[in-house]
Amino acid sequence: MKEANKRIVAMAQSLCFVLARTRKHFVFKHPSGATFVAPQSVSDDRALHNAERDMRRAISNANARKASQKSSDRQS
């Protein structure tokens, strides 16, 4: 496995993502329900930084959706 791929997998695991499958892409799942997909061939120098940003954003969006659903359930 390429060094960049190892770093993406390690970063995802540090953020509690679980590697769900690998084919042409890595597919990670988070306990909050967030899903993150990363290519196995990294194309630029900022790929790792962008991947970390996207993982954090996916977690944040999943948590916001859960909070929104809970508040709408309370109002019903």
N, CA, C and O atoms as a MOPAC input file, in Angstrom:
PM7 MOZYME 1SCF
protein

 N      0.85400 1    -1.17900 1     0.00000 1
 C      0.00000 1     0.00000 1     0.00000 1
 C      0.89700 1     1.23700 1     0.00000 1
 O      1.91400 1     1.27300 1     0.69200 1
 N      0.51900 1     2.24000 1    -0.77100 1
 C      1.29100 1     3.47500 1    -0.84900 1
 C      1.25000 1     4.21200 1     0.48400 1
 O      0.31400 1     4.06800 1     1.27100 1
 N      2.29800 1     5.00700 1     0.71500 1
 C      2.39900 1     5.75900 1     1.96300 1
 C      1.20100 1     6.68700 1     2.16400 1
 O      0.67300 1     6.77900 1     3.27200 1
 N      0.77200 1     7.36700 1     1.11700 1
 C     -0.38400 1     8.27300 1     1.23800 1
 C     -1.64300 1     7.50400 1     1.61700 1
 O     -2.44600 1     7.98600 1     2.41500 1
 N     -1.81900 1     6.31800 1     1.05500 1
 C     -2.99400 1     5.50400 1     1.40000 1
 C     -2.93600 1     5.06500 1     2.85400 1
 O     -3.95700 1     5.06800 1     3.54200 1
 N     -1.76500 1     4.69100 1     3.32700 1
 C     -1.61100 1     4.29900 1     4.73200 1
 C     -1.97000 1     5.46100 1     5.64900 1
 O     -2.59500 1     5.27400 1     6.69200 1
 N     -1.56600 1     6.66700 1     5.24600 1
 C     -1.86000 1     7.83300 1     6.07300 1
 C     -3.34900 1     8.14800 1     6.07700 1
 O     -3.88900 1     8.54700 1     7.10900 1
 N     -4.02300 1     7.97700 1     4.94400 1
 C     -5.47300 1     8.21500 1     4.89500 1
 C     -6.20400 1     7.21000 1     5.78000 1
 O     -7.11100 1     7.58600 1     6.52200 1
 N     -5.81700 1     5.93300 1     5.71000 1
 C     -6.45700 1     4.90300 1     6.53500 1
 C     -6.19700 1     5.18000 1     8.01400 1
 O     -7.11100 1     5.07500 1     8.83200 1
 N     -4.96000 1     5.53400 1     8.36400 1
 C     -4.63300 1     5.83100 1     9.76500 1
 C     -5.40800 1     7.04400 1    10.26300 1
 O     -5.90200 1     7.04300 1    11.39100 1
 N     -5.51900 1     8.07900 1     9.43000 1
 C     -6.26100 1     9.27800 1     9.80200 1
 C     -7.73600 1     8.94500 1    10.02300 1
 O     -8.35000 1     9.40700 1    10.98400 1
 N     -8.28700 1     8.14500 1     9.13000 1
 C     -9.69400 1     7.76800 1     9.25600 1
 C     -9.92400 1     6.97500 1    10.53700 1
 O    -10.90900 1     7.19900 1    11.24000 1
 N     -9.02700 1     6.05700 1    10.83900 1
 C     -9.16800 1     5.25800 1    12.05700 1
 C     -9.03000 1     6.12800 1    13.30100 1
 O     -9.69800 1     5.87600 1    14.30400 1
 N     -8.17600 1     7.14700 1    13.25100 1
 C     -8.02800 1     8.04100 1    14.40600 1
 C     -9.29600 1     8.85900 1    14.64000 1
 O     -9.54400 1     9.31800 1    15.75500 1
 N    -10.10400 1     9.04500 1    13.58300 1
 C    -11.37700 1     9.76100 1    13.70500 1
 C    -12.55600 1     8.79600 1    13.89500 1
 O    -13.71400 1     9.18500 1    13.74500 1
 N    -12.24800 1     7.53700 1    14.22700 1
 C    -13.24000 1     6.49400 1    14.52500 1
 C    -13.97600 1     5.97600 1    13.29500 1
 O    -15.03800 1     5.36800 1    13.43100 1
 N    -13.44400 1     6.19900 1    12.11000 1
 C    -14.02000 1     5.60500 1    10.90900 1
 C    -13.55200 1     4.16100 1    10.81500 1
 O    -12.45300 1     3.82500 1    11.25800 1
 N    -14.38700 1     3.31500 1    10.24100 1
 C    -14.06100 1     1.90500 1    10.01500 1
 C    -14.01700 1     1.68700 1     8.50500 1
 O    -14.90400 1     2.13700 1     7.78000 1
 N    -12.99200 1     1.00300 1     8.04400 1
 C    -12.87200 1     0.71500 1     6.62100 1
 C    -13.90800 1    -0.33500 1     6.25200 1
 O    -13.82200 1    -1.48100 1     6.69200 1
 N    -14.88600 1     0.05600 1     5.44700 1
 C    -15.98900 1    -0.83500 1     5.09100 1
 C    -15.63800 1    -1.71500 1     3.89700 1
 O    -15.96600 1    -2.90200 1     3.88100 1
 N    -14.96600 1    -1.13100 1     2.88800 1
 C    -14.56800 1    -1.92900 1     1.72600 1
 C    -13.51700 1    -1.19200 1     0.92300 1
 O    -13.34800 1     0.02100 1     1.05200 1
 N    -12.81500 1    -1.94400 1     0.09000 1
 C    -11.84000 1    -1.35800 1    -0.82700 1
 C    -11.98700 1    -2.02600 1    -2.18300 1
 O    -12.04600 1    -3.25200 1    -2.27900 1
 N    -12.04500 1    -1.24400 1    -3.19000 1
 C    -11.96900 1    -1.69300 1    -4.58100 1
 C    -11.11600 1    -0.64600 1    -5.27700 1
 O     -9.89200 1    -0.65700 1    -5.14900 1
 N    -11.74000 1     0.24300 1    -6.00100 1
 C    -10.98500 1     1.35600 1    -6.57200 1
 C    -10.93200 1     2.54000 1    -5.60100 1
 O    -10.14400 1     3.47100 1    -5.77100 1
 N    -11.78400 1     2.47900 1    -4.58700 1
 C    -11.84200 1     3.51900 1    -3.56900 1
 C    -11.86900 1     2.87500 1    -2.18600 1
 O    -12.25400 1     1.71600 1    -2.02900 1
 N    -11.45100 1     3.65200 1    -1.18800 1
 C    -11.64800 1     3.26800 1     0.20200 1
 C    -13.01000 1     3.80100 1     0.61700 1
 O    -13.31700 1     4.96800 1     0.37200 1
 N    -13.82200 1     2.97300 1     1.23400 1
 C    -15.12100 1     3.42100 1     1.75200 1
 C    -15.08400 1     3.24000 1     3.26000 1
 O    -14.95500 1     2.12300 1     3.76200 1
 N    -15.19900 1     4.35600 1     3.97900 1
 C    -15.15100 1     4.36300 1     5.43800 1
 C    -16.53700 1     4.67100 1     5.98200 1
 O    -17.27900 1     5.45700 1     5.39300 1
 N    -16.88600 1     4.05800 1     7.09900 1
 C    -18.15600 1     4.33300 1     7.79000 1
 C    -17.83000 1     4.76600 1     9.22100 1
 O    -16.89400 1     4.26500 1     9.84400 1
 N    -18.61600 1     5.69600 1     9.71300 1
 C    -18.44700 1     6.23000 1    11.06700 1
 C    -19.65300 1     5.82000 1    11.90800 1
 O    -20.75300 1     5.68900 1    11.37000 1
 N    -19.47700 1     5.61500 1    13.21300 1
 C    -20.61600 1     5.24200 1    14.06200 1
 C    -21.77400 1     6.24400 1    14.03400 1
 O    -22.91500 1     5.87200 1    14.31000 1
 N    -21.49800 1     7.49600 1    13.70800 1
 C    -22.55800 1     8.50700 1    13.64500 1
 C    -23.41000 1     8.36600 1    12.39300 1
 O    -24.44300 1     9.02300 1    12.26100 1
 N    -22.97300 1     7.49900 1    11.46300 1
 C    -23.70700 1     7.31600 1    10.22500 1
 C    -23.02900 1     7.97100 1     9.03200 1
 O    -23.47400 1     7.80500 1     7.89600 1
 N    -21.96100 1     8.71100 1     9.27800 1
 C    -21.23900 1     9.38200 1     8.19800 1
 C    -20.50600 1     8.35800 1     7.34000 1
 O    -20.01600 1     7.34600 1     7.84300 1
 N    -20.43600 1     8.63100 1     6.04500 1
 C    -19.69000 1     7.80700 1     5.10900 1
 C    -18.68000 1     8.69400 1     4.40600 1
 O    -18.98800 1     9.82700 1     4.03600 1
 N    -17.47500 1     8.17800 1     4.22300 1
 C    -16.42100 1     8.91500 1     3.53400 1
 C    -15.79700 1     8.00300 1     2.49700 1
 O    -15.47400 1     6.85200 1     2.79100 1
 N    -15.62400 1     8.51300 1     1.27600 1
 C    -15.03300 1     7.73900 1     0.18800 1
 C    -13.77300 1     8.46300 1    -0.27400 1
 O    -13.79500 1     9.66600 1    -0.53500 1
 N    -12.65800 1     7.70400 1    -0.37200 1
 C    -11.38600 1     8.27100 1    -0.82900 1
 C    -10.80900 1     7.38300 1    -1.92300 1
 O    -10.90200 1     6.15800 1    -1.84200 1
 N    -10.21900 1     7.98500 1    -2.93800 1
 C     -9.61800 1     7.17500 1    -3.99900 1
 C     -8.35000 1     6.48700 1    -3.50800 1
 O     -7.69000 1     6.97300 1    -2.58900 1
 N     -8.01300 1     5.36700 1    -4.11600 1
 C     -6.77300 1     4.69000 1    -3.74700 1
 C     -5.56900 1     5.30300 1    -4.43900 1
 O     -4.43500 1     5.04800 1    -4.03300 1
 N     -5.78300 1     6.10000 1    -5.46800 1
 C     -4.67300 1     6.77900 1    -6.13300 1
 C     -4.76600 1     8.26800 1    -5.82300 1
 O     -5.65600 1     8.96100 1    -6.31500 1
 N     -3.85100 1     8.74300 1    -5.01500 1
 C     -3.84200 1    10.14300 1    -4.59700 1
 C     -3.25100 1    10.97500 1    -5.73200 1
 O     -2.20100 1    10.63400 1    -6.27800 1
 N     -3.92700 1    12.06100 1    -6.08200 1
 C     -3.52700 1    12.81100 1    -7.26900 1
 C     -2.73100 1    14.08300 1    -6.98500 1
 O     -2.03500 1    14.57200 1    -7.87400 1
 N     -2.81300 1    14.62900 1    -5.78100 1
 C     -2.08500 1    15.87600 1    -5.52900 1
 C     -1.54000 1    15.92700 1    -4.11300 1
 O     -1.80800 1    15.05100 1    -3.29000 1
 N     -0.76300 1    16.98000 1    -3.84700 1
 C     -0.08900 1    17.11800 1    -2.55200 1
 C     -1.05200 1    17.45900 1    -1.42500 1
 O     -0.75800 1    17.19200 1    -0.26000 1
 N     -2.18900 1    18.04100 1    -1.75000 1
 C     -3.13500 1    18.45500 1    -0.71100 1
 C     -4.17700 1    17.38400 1    -0.40500 1
 O     -5.09000 1    17.62100 1     0.38600 1
 N     -4.05400 1    16.22600 1    -1.01100 1
 C     -5.06700 1    15.17400 1    -0.86500 1
 C     -5.27100 1    14.77400 1     0.59000 1
 O     -6.40800 1    14.57700 1     1.01800 1
 N     -4.20000 1    14.65300 1     1.35100 1
 C     -4.34500 1    14.24800 1     2.75300 1
 C     -5.05500 1    15.32000 1     3.57000 1
 O     -5.92700 1    15.01800 1     4.38500 1
 N     -4.67900 1    16.56400 1     3.34500 1
 C     -5.33600 1    17.66600 1     4.05600 1
 C     -6.81700 1    17.72700 1     3.69000 1
 O     -7.67500 1    17.89000 1     4.55800 1
 N     -7.10300 1    17.59500 1     2.40200 1
 C     -8.49500 1    17.63800 1     1.94200 1
 C     -9.29400 1    16.45200 1     2.48400 1
 O    -10.46500 1    16.60200 1     2.83200 1
 N     -8.67100 1    15.28400 1     2.55800 1
 C     -9.35200 1    14.10400 1     3.08000 1
 C     -9.71500 1    14.29800 1     4.55000 1
 O    -10.82000 1    13.95600 1     4.97200 1
 N     -8.78100 1    14.84700 1     5.32700 1
 C     -9.06800 1    15.08000 1     6.74600 1
 C    -10.20800 1    16.07500 1     6.90600 1
 O    -11.10200 1    15.87300 1     7.72800 1
 N    -10.17900 1    17.14700 1     6.12100 1
 C    -11.25600 1    18.14700 1     6.18000 1
 C    -12.59400 1    17.51200 1     5.83400 1
 O    -13.59300 1    17.75200 1     6.51200 1
 N    -12.61700 1    16.70600 1     4.78300 1
 C    -13.85900 1    16.07400 1     4.34900 1
 C    -14.38200 1    15.07500 1     5.37400 1
 O    -15.59500 1    14.95900 1     5.55500 1
 N    -13.49000 1    14.35100 1     6.04700 1
 C    -13.91700 1    13.40200 1     7.08900 1
 C    -14.56900 1    14.15000 1     8.24800 1
 O    -15.64000 1    13.77200 1     8.72300 1
 N    -13.91200 1    15.20700 1     8.69000 1
 C    -14.48100 1    15.99500 1     9.80600 1
 C    -15.82500 1    16.61300 1     9.41000 1
 O    -16.74700 1    16.67600 1    10.22300 1
 N    -15.93100 1    17.06300 1     8.17600 1
 C    -17.17400 1    17.64700 1     7.69000 1
 C    -18.28700 1    16.60400 1     7.62000 1
 O    -19.43800 1    16.89700 1     7.94500 1
 N    -17.94600 1    15.38700 1     7.19400 1
 C    -18.93700 1    14.30900 1     7.11100 1
 C    -19.47400 1    13.97100 1     8.49800 1
 O    -20.67400 1    13.75600 1     8.66700 1
 N    -18.58600 1    13.92400 1     9.48900 1
 C    -19.01200 1    13.64400 1    10.87400 1
 C    -19.92400 1    14.76200 1    11.35800 1
 O    -20.97800 1    14.50300 1    11.93900 1
 N    -19.52100 1    16.00000 1    11.11900 1
 C    -20.30400 1    17.15200 1    11.55500 1
 C    -21.69300 1    17.15400 1    10.91300 1
 O    -22.69200 1    17.41000 1    11.58500 1
 N    -21.75000 1    16.87000 1     9.62300 1
 C    -23.04500 1    16.83900 1     8.92900 1
 C    -23.92800 1    15.71400 1     9.44500 1
 O    -25.13700 1    15.89800 1     9.58600 1
 N    -23.35000 1    14.55400 1     9.72900 1
 C    -24.13800 1    13.43000 1    10.24200 1
 C    -24.68800 1    13.76300 1    11.62500 1
 O    -25.83700 1    13.44600 1    11.93400 1
 N    -23.86800 1    14.40300 1    12.45500 1
 C    -24.33100 1    14.78500 1    13.79400 1
 C    -25.42300 1    15.84800 1    13.71700 1
 O    -26.37300 1    15.81900 1    14.49800 1
 N    -25.29400 1    16.78000 1    12.78500 1
 C    -26.31300 1    17.81900 1    12.62400 1
 C    -27.63400 1    17.21400 1    12.16100 1
 O    -28.70200 1    17.62200 1    12.61800 1
 N    -27.55900 1    16.23600 1    11.24800 1
 C    -28.78600 1    15.57000 1    10.79000 1
 C    -29.47500 1    14.84300 1    11.93600 1
 O    -30.69900 1    14.88600 1    12.06000 1
 N    -28.67900 1    14.17000 1    12.78000 1
 C    -29.26800 1    13.45400 1    13.91800 1
 C    -29.93100 1    14.43500 1    14.88200 1
 O    -31.02800 1    14.17600 1    15.37700 1
 N    -29.27000 1    15.55400 1    15.14800 1
 C    -29.83500 1    16.55400 1    16.05300 1
 C    -31.11200 1    17.13600 1    15.47500 1
 O    -32.07400 1    17.37200 1    16.20500 1
 N    -31.13000 1    17.36900 1    14.18000 1
 C    -32.32000 1    17.90700 1    13.52700 1
 C    -33.47900 1    16.92000 1    13.60000 1
 O    -34.62200 1    17.31400 1    13.83200 1
 N    -33.19000 1    15.65600 1    13.40600 1
 C    -34.22900 1    14.63200 1    13.48100 1
 C    -34.78000 1    14.52200 1    14.89500 1
 O    -35.98500 1    14.35400 1    15.08100 1
 N    -33.90900 1    14.61700 1    15.88900 1
 C    -34.36500 1    14.54100 1    17.28200 1
 C    -35.27100 1    15.71100 1    17.63200 1
 O    -36.28800 1    15.53800 1    18.30500 1
 N    -34.89600 1    16.91500 1    17.17000 1
 C    -35.72400 1    18.07300 1    17.49500 1
 C    -37.06800 1    18.02800 1    16.77300 1
 O    -38.08300 1    18.46200 1    17.31600 1
 N    -37.07300 1    17.50100 1    15.54400 1
 C    -38.34500 1    17.41000 1    14.83800 1
 C    -39.22100 1    16.29100 1    15.44300 1
 O    -40.44800 1    16.38900 1    15.41300 1
 N    -38.60800 1    15.24500 1    15.98300 1
 C    -39.36400 1    14.19500 1    16.66100 1
 C    -40.00400 1    14.73100 1    17.93800 1
 O    -41.11900 1    14.34000 1    18.28300 1
 N    -39.30700 1    15.62300 1    18.64100 1
 C    -39.86200 1    16.19400 1    19.87600 1
 C    -41.05100 1    17.09300 1    19.60200 1
 O    -41.98500 1    17.16300 1    20.40000 1
 N    -41.01300 1    17.78500 1    18.46400 1
 C    -42.08500 1    18.71100 1    18.12100 1
 C    -43.32900 1    17.97800 1    17.66200 1
 O    -44.42600 1    18.53200 1    17.73700 1
 N    -43.19500 1    16.76900 1    17.19600 1
 C    -44.34500 1    16.01300 1    16.68500 1
 C    -45.20200 1    15.45300 1    17.78300 1
 O    -46.20500 1    14.79400 1    17.50800 1

